[in-house]
């Protein structure tokens, strides 16, 4: 008899202890103890109100705890603010970016696999199919992880992608932009897709960038020195990442503003510097390119091809720089002419 | 619960929610512990549940409107809250605002009754 009563006692205290633990376990450490004590006293107070002087039974305890509510709800009331992985403010943007990136990865992987399938000489077609599926799965997984990580970081640090503060003034609202100032969504989206596609190409199938002759034996002569390319790949990926960032900014702003211009130009400059660094070392180019071309197509050792090749590689950086320059001027011009100062 | 009841319930809750801080501050001139406050308010027909009140008291303390002290002399250890100087000042301000609001609301609500009467005539 005595035995069962003490078991019951332990049970009752255990229920209360479990409840209090459930409420307080995720609360900040410095107030946890205090809240625990307060809750326990509250529960006993409420029990006293229910049963008066006599011993509270298990069902009384359960009643009181139900009255207090689900421990998680009570816990949330004690917390300062709701915690989200990705908050409601930027969730739609997250979904949009996720869709774009996944679409681009799928498209890029698929095209790369198809081209590889055509240019390889032998091999079980099922291998390529498995390769493609495997590539898709790993590509999509990585993309999801990265996008989620970036947005979770933005939420964690409370970073504001656009400025919504309480003290906004009517005069600070931007003027209604003219149609010409707006950036149609398709532009940055296709930019992102294209960049991801190129990034995948560089990473997984760099040998495809070059001259491809499809015949009995399909030969590819890559433009790049593949060994060196592998080493500088991270720099390339950074460039592509910056390019994607630039397009995302255009996507968020929706029209040409000073901020878009500033971001575009600065990102372009960084990309340009990286590009110069990468391409200044001549080793990146395939040293045997000319030889392979001439042997493949059966020309004699023609000087003109060599000189074309030399000029091409030399001027490559120049062409790149020119493209960046034009892009920057264009963005600047649009922002100035049609744009909105923000 | 019908949809109408649910809707009404939610709106009533929102209406009440706005008055909780003022009601709490009004009772805290002298030290009181959480559950006593729950009973106190409920006696005066202001029902605030314990699971709302306790986190609220903590928040008000954080904001500097209340201060707390554990009383360990009795049979149970109890945390007593009381208004601070800042709390008293803020309370007076809030009280004035409340009285203004009540005034305006009465005019608003009674005005409608007057208008209805004239239309009926």
Boltz contact constraints between the chains, C-beta under 6 A:
constraints:
  - contact:
      token1: [A, 38]
      token2: [B, 79]
      max_distance: 6.0
  - contact:
      token1: [A, 41]
      token2: [B, 76]
      max_distance: 6.0
  - contact:
      token1: [A, 41]
      token2: [B, 78]
      max_distance: 6.0
  - contact:
      token1: [A, 42]
      token2: [B, 35]
      max_distance: 6.0
  - contact:
      token1: [A, 42]
      token2: [B, 50]
      max_distance: 6.0
  - contact:
      token1: [A, 45]
      token2: [B, 35]
      max_distance: 6.0
  - contact:
      token1: [A, 68]
      token2: [B, 51]
      max_distance: 6.0
  - contact:
      token1: [A, 69]
      token2: [B, 51]
      max_distance: 6.0
  - contact:
      token1: [A, 74]
      token2: [B, 51]
      max_distance: 6.0
  - contact:
      token1: [A, 77]
      token2: [B, 55]
      max_distance: 6.0
  - contact:
      token1: [A, 78]
      token2: [B, 55]
      max_distance: 6.0
